[in-house]
Amino acid sequence: MSTAEASVVASDKTAGALALGFLTVLREANGYVGGYLVVNGWGRPLEFRLTSAVQPNRVQQILYGGTLEPYVCADLIGKTLVEKAGVPVQLVLTDREEVLDLRLKIEAPVAWLAPAAGGRGPVKCHPRFEADAAAVRGLLDRLDAAFDLTEPFQRVREAVAEARKMGVAAR
């Protein structure tokens, strides 16, 4: 299993000191694909990265068992995307619970936006990092009340789909 990645970096890096990363992993027929969008405190894009598909083989599926998805999502895809990004973030938000283990690999807090009926659910941190909850709350309190934390994930999914159509991940 390996990851290749492509990126797009915006030139507007001065639009606020707060930088948030939105990381999602999509499961497709040909494997897992990750997308990572870094935005400033107003939601403007600072950087975007994506991976090519990561396809575990049958032996890896057997050996990793129930730990396969957290390994692929956090260790292979998430860690690669965050470490290769040129813009450091104060917080990584994800819509996939399996990405929470990324917190074991990076210094910044990682928070999962759990689903809820009719909107955003609770924000959960990795259980081994209890102090992250207060840090995450403090960072989210700095955002404008109108900032929809679920919306950047839609942008990531659409950008991944568009980039794949253009063949960006294949380069």
C-alpha positions in Angstrom: 0.0 0.0 0.0 1.4 3.4 -0.9 0.0 6.8 -1.4 0.7 9.3 -4.2 -0.7 12.8 -3.8 -1.4 15.9 -5.7 -1.9 19.4 -4.3 -3.2 22.8 -5.1 -2.0 25.8 -2.9 -3.9 29.1 -2.9 -1.9 32.3 -2.8 -4.0 33.9 -0.1 -2.1 32.8 3.0 -2.4 36.1 4.9 -6.2 35.9 5.4 -6.1 35.1 9.1 -3.8 33.4 11.6 -6.2 30.5 12.2 -5.8 27.5 9.9 -8.1 24.5 10.0 -7.6 21.2 8.2 -10.6 19.3 6.9 -9.7 15.7 6.1 -12.0 13.0 4.7 -11.4 9.5 3.3 -13.7 8.2 0.6 -14.1 4.5 0.0 -14.4 3.8 -3.7 -14.4 0.6 -5.8 -10.7 0.9 -6.4 -9.7 1.7 -2.8 -9.6 4.5 -0.3 -9.0 8.1 -1.5 -8.1 10.9 0.9 -8.8 14.6 0.5 -7.4 17.4 2.7 -8.5 21.1 2.6 -6.8 23.7 4.7 -8.9 26.9 5.2 -8.4 30.1 7.2 -10.8 31.3 9.9 -13.2 32.6 7.3 -13.3 29.3 5.3 -11.2 30.4 2.4 -9.0 27.7 1.0 -5.3 27.9 1.7 -4.3 24.4 0.4 -5.8 21.3 -1.0 -4.3 17.8 -1.3 -5.5 14.4 -2.4 -4.2 10.9 -2.6 -4.4 8.3 -5.2 -6.4 5.2 -4.3 -5.0 3.0 -1.6 -6.1 -0.6 -2.1 -5.2 -3.1 0.6 -4.7 -6.6 -0.8 -6.5 -9.6 0.6 -3.6 -10.7 2.8 -3.4 -7.2 4.4 -7.2 -7.3 4.9 -6.8 -10.6 6.8 -3.8 -9.6 8.8 -5.1 -6.1 9.8 -8.6 -7.3 10.5 -10.7 -4.7 12.3 -7.7 -2.3 12.5 -7.4 -2.0 8.7 -9.6 1.0 8.2 -8.1 3.1 11.0 -4.6 2.2 9.7 -5.4 3.1 6.1 -7.4 6.3 7.0 -5.1 7.6 9.7 -1.6 6.2 9.2 -1.4 5.9 5.5 -3.7 8.6 4.1 -4.2 11.1 6.9 -0.6 11.3 8.1 0.7 11.6 4.5 -1.7 14.5 3.6 -1.1 16.5 6.8 2.7 16.0 6.8 3.0 17.0 3.1 0.8 20.1 3.5 2.7 23.4 3.3 0.3 25.2 5.7 0.4 24.1 9.3 -3.0 23.8 11.1 -4.1 24.3 14.7 -6.8 21.6 14.3 -7.7 18.8 11.9 -11.4 18.1 11.6 -12.7 14.9 10.0 -16.0 13.3 9.2 -14.6 9.8 9.5 -14.2 8.3 13.0 -11.3 6.1 11.6 -9.2 9.2 11.1 -9.1 9.9 14.9 -6.0 7.7 15.3 -4.2 10.4 13.2 -3.9 12.2 16.6 -1.4 9.5 17.6 0.9 10.7 14.7 0.6 14.5 14.8 0.9 17.3 17.3 -2.4 19.1 16.4 -5.7 18.0 17.9 -7.9 15.9 15.6 -11.6 16.1 16.0 -14.4 14.0 14.5 -17.6 15.7 13.6 -20.0 12.8 14.4 -23.1 12.6 12.3 -26.5 13.5 13.7 -30.0 13.5 12.3 -30.7 16.9 10.7 -27.3 18.5 11.0 -24.0 18.4 12.7 -23.5 16.0 15.6 -21.1 16.2 18.5 -17.4 17.0 18.1 -15.3 14.1 19.5 -11.6 13.9 20.2 -9.3 10.9 20.5 -9.9 9.2 23.9 -6.2 9.2 24.7 -6.0 13.0 24.4 -8.6 14.3 26.9 -7.1 17.8 27.0 -7.8 18.2 23.3 -11.5 18.8 24.0 -10.8 22.2 25.6 -8.3 23.2 22.9 -10.8 22.2 20.2 -13.6 24.2 21.9 -11.3 27.2 22.2 -10.4 27.1 18.5 -14.0 26.6 17.4 -15.1 29.5 19.5 -12.8 31.7 17.5 -14.8 31.0 14.3 -17.6 33.1 13.1 -21.0 31.7 14.3 -22.1 31.3 10.7 -19.1 29.0 9.8 -20.6 25.6 8.9 -18.1 23.0 9.9 -19.8 20.4 7.6 -19.6 22.5 4.5 -15.8 22.2 3.8 -16.2 18.4 3.6 -18.6 18.8 0.7 -16.0 21.0 -1.0 -13.4 18.3 -0.4 -15.6 15.6 -1.9 -16.4 17.7 -4.9 -12.8 18.7 -5.4 -11.6 15.1 -5.2 -14.2 14.0 -7.7 -13.3 16.8 -10.1 -9.5 16.2 -9.7 -10.0 12.5 -10.4 -11.9 13.4 -13.6 -9.0 15.6 -14.6 -6.5 12.9 -13.8 -4.7 14.9 -11.2 -4.2 12.0 -8.8 -2.7 9.9 -11.6 0.2 12.3 -12.1 
